[in-house]
């Protein structure tokens, strides 16, 4: 069965490559705006399923993986900063606090629908302005939710990370995905 990752994210692609499965990637091209009053958890669940469903519309014979992630400080969503000033402001806001990353996962295919929600709690260290500037100049994580890359130097910003699946923080919870793939009849490994 053809497997499609409904994403243009190089991070998700690299994670899925770890499973040594044959797959392709297609961008679902959909509006990812938060709905009025929508919780961060509900938003990532809705978007992960919508991404997979968009590709299933075009390729109904395929098994499609949809995933979405957001960082939340309480009910406030920390999106991708896009530039240096916004990233610095996000890291200053996160300094010394807990941020929860919600990662939604959906696997859709002929006669199959599987969903999962991962919650990863990141405890940030107290970060000084010079430390924030040094980090941002070195890694430039402007397209990463929360303004850091855990797979790089961003790990140095934390006191701790609490998760059932360390790959969820990068954007695709592989432990849950392996379970869903097996449930759908795909041998992993």
N, C-alpha and C positions, 0 to 999 in steps of 0.2 A: 504494500500500500504506500502511496506517495505521502510523505510527511512534509508539511509546510510550516515554517515559522512565520507567523503574521507580525513581522517586525523588520525595521531597517536598522535596528540597533546592532552595532558591531560587538557590544558586550554580550548581548543575548546570543548572537551567532557563535561567539567564541565559547560560551558556556555550553550550548547545545552540541558543539563539535566534540566536547569531552565524551559524549556518549557513543561516539563512533557510528552514528546512524547516517544514512543517506537522507539528506533533506535539502529543500530550497527555501529561500526567503522571499516574501512578498510584503510590501508595505500596504497596510489596510487603509491608509489615507482617510482618517475620520477625525471629527472634532473631539478633542479630548478635554473640553471644558467641564468643570465641576457643575453639577446640577444644583439648583437652589435648595439649600438646606441639606444637601447630600453629605453624609459622613465620609471621611477618607476611606474607610473600609468598603462602604457601598460603592464609592466611585471606582476604586480599582477592580472590584468584582465586575461591575457593569462594563467597564472599558475592556477588561481582558476577554470577556465573553463577546463583546461587540467587535473587537478586532478579529477574533477567530471566525465569528459569523460572517463578517464582511468577505473574508477569503473563501469560506464555504459556499457563499452565493456564486462565486466565480468557478470554484473547483469542488463540486459536491461529492466527488469520489475520493477526495483526499482526507487525511487526518491532519487537522490544523491546530497549531499551538498558539494561543493568544496569551499575552502577559502584560500587566501594567503595574507600575509602582509609584507610590508617592511617599513623601516624608511628612510627618505631622508633629507639630509642637502643640500639644493639646488638640484642638479642632482646627488649628491654622495649618494650612498646607504650605510646605516649603517646596516650591517648584524648582525647575532648572533656572539658575540665576541669569544666564545669558551673557553677563559681563562682570568685570572685576568689582565695581562698586556694590552691586547687588550680592555677589558672593561674599564679600567682606562683611556686609550687613547681616547676611544669614549666619555666617560663622560666629559673629559677635553675639547674635541672638541665641545661638545654640550653646555657647560657652557655659560650662558647668551644669548643663541641663540634660534631660533625657529626651531623645527624639525617637518616635516610633516610625518604622518603615513598614508600610503595608504593601505586599506584593500579591497581586491576584494572578491566578493561573486558570486557563480554560483549555480543555482538549475536546475538540468537536470533530466528528466524522460520521460516516454512514452508521446509523444506529447507536452512536456513542456520544455521551456528554459527560464530561468529568470536570469538576471545579475544585479549587483549593484557594485558601487565603493564608498567607504567611505573615506573622507579626515578628519583627525584629526590633528589639529595643537597644539603642545605642546611647551610652552614657559618655557625653563629651567631657573632657578635662576642662579646667579653667584655662581659657586661651587669651593671651595678651595680644595687643594690636600688632606688635612686631612679629610675633609667631604666626598670626593670621596672614600678614603680608608676605612673609617668607614662604609659607605654604602655597599661597595663591600664585606667586610668581614662579614657583618651581613646577606646579602641577597644572595650573589653569583649568580647574574642573567646572567650567562655566556651562557645560551641557549635562551636568550631573545633579540630580535632585539632592538637596542638602549641601551642595557646594564642596563635595569631597569625592575622592575615588578610593574606596576601601581596598581595592586590589593594588593600590600604589601607596604613596606616602601618606594618604589620608588616614591610614590606620594609626599613625602617630598622634592623631588628634583625640583619641578616645581613652577613656578610663576602662570601659568594658563594652562587650557586645553580647547580647543574649538572644539566641535564635535556635530553632530546631534544625535549620538548614543554612549553613554559611553562604551558599550560592544565592540565596534569596536576596541578600543585601546588594549583590551585583546586578540583580534584575530578573533572574529566572531560577525558581526553586527546583533544583534538579532532583532532590530526593522525592518530592511530591510528583514531579513530572515522570520519573521512572515508574512510580506506582501506577499512575494513570495510563501510561503507555502499556504496561503489562496488563492492566485491566482491559485495555482495548485490543489485546492480542499481539502486541509487538514484543519480541524477545529483547530484553535489556538485562544483562549484557548478552 
